[in-house]
Amino acid sequence: MDIRHESPSAKQYIDLRIKANMGAKKLSNVECALENSIFVVSVWEGSQLIGFGRIVGDRGISYVVSDIMVDSEYQGKGIGKAIMKEIDDYLELNTDEDAYTILLAKKPADKLYTKFNFKYAEPKSCGMKRK
């Protein structure tokens, strides 16, 4: 297993989304998204992308942890945790107490994120998404 801080190709990203049961995205949208990421973590087994995660945001106040995914054949082997450790290390080094870092989790993946100091927003606030 090789952890890199570089984006895969848009096609590799889409293939991983499908293998991770997250569904496909339009190629042009993926190219734009990867290009505009603040920080990426890609996990490789040889030349095969098996895990991915990224941070998007404005590099000052708002950060969003996004696209944490692991190929279904490799799930349960600590790869998601390794991705989150890299992301957590980046946030510790590059954000301060004024930063607002959020994520939207699919259950039961929310249990992983609690290990990295993410807390449920309720009852003071709630998560929302458009569409």
ABEGO torsion letter per residue (X at the ends): XBBBBBBBBAAAAAAAAAAAGAEBBBAAAAAAAAAABABBBBBBBEABBABBBBBBEAGAABBBBBGBBBBAAABGAGAAAAAAAAAAAAAAAABBAABBBBBBBBOAAAAAAAAAGBBBAOAABBBBBBX
